[in-house]
Amino acid sequence: MNRGFYTIMAAQFFSSLADNALLFVAIDLLVTMKSPAWITPLLKLSFTLFYVLLAAFVGAFADSMPKGKVMFISNLIKVAGCLLIFAHVHPLLAYALVGFGAAVYSPAKYGILTELLPAEKLVAANGWVEGLTVMSIIFGTVMGGKLVGGQVSSFLLGFDFPLIETGIDTPPEAALCVVVGIYMLAALFNTRIPDTGCVYGHQERNPIKLITDFANCYGLLWKDKLGQISLAVTTLFWGAAQTLQFIVLEWANRTLKLTYEQSTSLVGVVAIGVALGAVLSARFISLRKSLNVIPMGIAMGVIVMSMTLVKSVALAYPLLILVGLLGGFFLVPMNALLQHRGHVLMSAGHSIAVQNFNENLSILTMLAMYSLMLRGHLNLDVIIVLFGLFLAGTMFFIMRKHAANQREFDSVALIGELKH
């Protein structure tokens, strides 16, 4: 079991590392193409589109074969997305295909944990997953910026193979070769993931029935007193986290006057905080106490608003680490609780598909709003304050909703129950 778990962690780390490095290589491509600033958030929007469109189908696909095989196929789709950029397809379309691969990958990545581990180990396992995911975001963000930076790109373009014309002539093309190599490494780890022996029987292939089945699972998770709270928190977090990535990039450039390469490092600082928060919550928060972390989300929203008062890099670093730490601390227990309830009420693949649908719909909505605000030339400080208010206000509403649920009956007592 341990070997299988660590193989999954390695596969997840390298696949996510490549995803994040590719995002910042693609952003640099847009800058090179002199695209307007409001186009940049649409890059992530194109990536998440298939998470929403395929939500009804990827759960059944993930449960139809061993999860390692699903993850292997997904990484090959991501490689195909990278190759489209070589073929001079617009970065928005190429990154959308990578998003298609990621949408197929996700239910398998999380679903295999519930098959491999008992419920009491899910918070610790999620601490590992989120910690490594965040590490991959840190390294991927910094790597993406460095790969297209002058020093590293010159080194990569300096490689010359005798009698072979590679056709790799620009920094983004050289960076893409490295990203493809990392995806292939992740695919190699996928082939070593053990079969858990978990069989879900015949999986429906009729699209209408799949959509009906997905709608039933969707309703089941939102009606569940624990499911609705954990799903609301994770949905809000991922929409906020992805939008914050682009806000920090723009804030670093406009307010702190940093270069693109330096700005990507600042985005990585938020991820360092998330990793610290993930490790701390995995260490100190049990599944039964997971709902005690909700106030951290309110604090995160309030602290985000203080970004408008910071004008120096020396203050920006600790502030962004704190924002990330609070986010990581409340995300891991909520994620584990949501997975537990999903596993109790339905299959692992289906519950993760519902989770992905909600979280990525949140990302699509929040990034679209942010893009429209930039398009309308709204002051960045105003955008940051609105963002912080929305985050803190929504978390406060979720906290009140959980308190109301508890007054009806003790829903926390359901934690740890066996699969229905």
Stockholm file with secondary structure:
# STOCKHOLM 1.0

chainA/1-420         MNRGFYTIMAAQFFSSLADNALLFVAIDLLVTMKSPAWITPLLKLSFTLFYVLLAAFVGAFADSMPKGKVMFISNLIKVAGCLLIFAHVHPLLAYALVGFGAAVYSPAKYGILTELLPAEKLVAANGWVEGLTVMSIIFGTVMGGKLVGGQVSSFLLGFDFPLIETGIDTPPEAALCVVVGIYMLAALFNTRIPDTGCVYGHQERNPIKLITDFANCYGLLWKDKLGQISLAVTTLFWGAAQTLQFIVLEWANRTLKLTYEQSTSLVGVVAIGVALGAVLSARFISLRKSLNVIPMGIAMGVIVMSMTLVKSVALAYPLLILVGLLGGFFLVPMNALLQHRGHVLMSAGHSIAVQNFNENLSILTMLAMYSLMLRGHLNLDVIIVLFGLFLAGTMFFIMRKHAANQREFDSVALIGELKH
#=GR chainA/1-420 SS CHHHHHHHHHHHHHHHHHHHHHHHHHHHHHHHTTCCGGGHHHHHHHHHHHHHHTHHHHHHHHHSSCHHHHHHHHHHHHHHHHHHHHTTCCHHHHHHHHHHHHHHHHHHHHHHHHHHSCGGGHHHHHHHHHHHHHHHHHHHHHHHHHHTSHHHHHHHHTCCCTTCCCCCCSHHHHHHHHHHHHHHHHHHHHTTCCCCCCCCCCCCCCHHHHHHHHHHHHHHHHHSHHHHHHHHHHHHHHHHHHHHHHHHHHHHHHTSCCCHHHHHHHHHHHHHHHHHHHHHHHHHCCGGGGGGGTHHHHHHHHHHHGGGGCCSHHHHHHHHHHHHHHHHHHHHHHHHHHHHHHHHHSCHHHHHHHHHHHHHHHHHHHHHHHHHHHHTTCCHHHHHHHHHHHHHHHHHHHHHHHHHHHHHSCGGGGTTCCCC
#=GC SS_cons         CHHHHHHHHHHHHHHHHHHHHHHHHHHHHHHHTTCCGGGHHHHHHHHHHHHHHTHHHHHHHHHSSCHHHHHHHHHHHHHHHHHHHHTTCCHHHHHHHHHHHHHHHHHHHHHHHHHHSCGGGHHHHHHHHHHHHHHHHHHHHHHHHHHTSHHHHHHHHTCCCTTCCCCCCSHHHHHHHHHHHHHHHHHHHHTTCCCCCCCCCCCCCCHHHHHHHHHHHHHHHHHSHHHHHHHHHHHHHHHHHHHHHHHHHHHHHHTSCCCHHHHHHHHHHHHHHHHHHHHHHHHHCCGGGGGGGTHHHHHHHHHHHGGGGCCSHHHHHHHHHHHHHHHHHHHHHHHHHHHHHHHHHSCHHHHHHHHHHHHHHHHHHHHHHHHHHHHTTCCHHHHHHHHHHHHHHHHHHHHHHHHHHHHHSCGGGGTTCCCC
//
